[in-house]
Amino acid sequence: MNKKMWVLSGILLAAVFFGFEAFAMVVSMKTYNVGYILGAASFFGAVLMGARNE
């Protein structure tokens, strides 16, 4: 995959993690903020992947 697809998939994965965390909050599940941590890590990784020079 090219760099744009890696960045897009990283951002979409972060959105999925944040969405899961929001859903868990609505149904009162305990997630211990794992979704926020994984979402932030995925987003940060996507930003780093996009900023990297070839």
N, C-alpha and C positions, 0 to 999 in steps of 0.2 A: 504494500500500500504506500501511496505517496504521503508526504508530510501533511497535506491538508486533510486527508482522510483520518490520519492518526489524531490530529487536533480535534476534528469534529467528533470522532468516536470518544475521545477523552471527555469532552464537554458534555456529550449526551450521557455518558456513564455517570458523570457527576450529577446531572439532572435526575437520573434514575435514583441515585443514592439519596439525594435531598428529598425527592418525592416519596421514597419509602419511609424516610424519617418523619415527614409530615403525616403520612398515612398512619404510621405507628402512634403518633401523638393523638390522632383523632380517636383511634380505637383503644387507647390506653395500654399499649404494649410497652414493655421495658426493653429498650435497645441500647441503653448506656451510651448514647450518642455515637455509636459506631457508624451510622449513616452519614453524620456530619463529618466525621474524621475521614472516612473513605471518599466522600464527595469532594472535600477540600483537597485531599491528596491527588485525586484524579484530575481536578481542575488545574491544580498547580503543575502537575506533570504535563498536561496538555499545553499549558502556557510555555513551559520550558521546552517542550518539543517544537512548538511553533517558533520560538525565539532562537533556536539553534541554527547556526550557519552550516551550510553543506560544504 
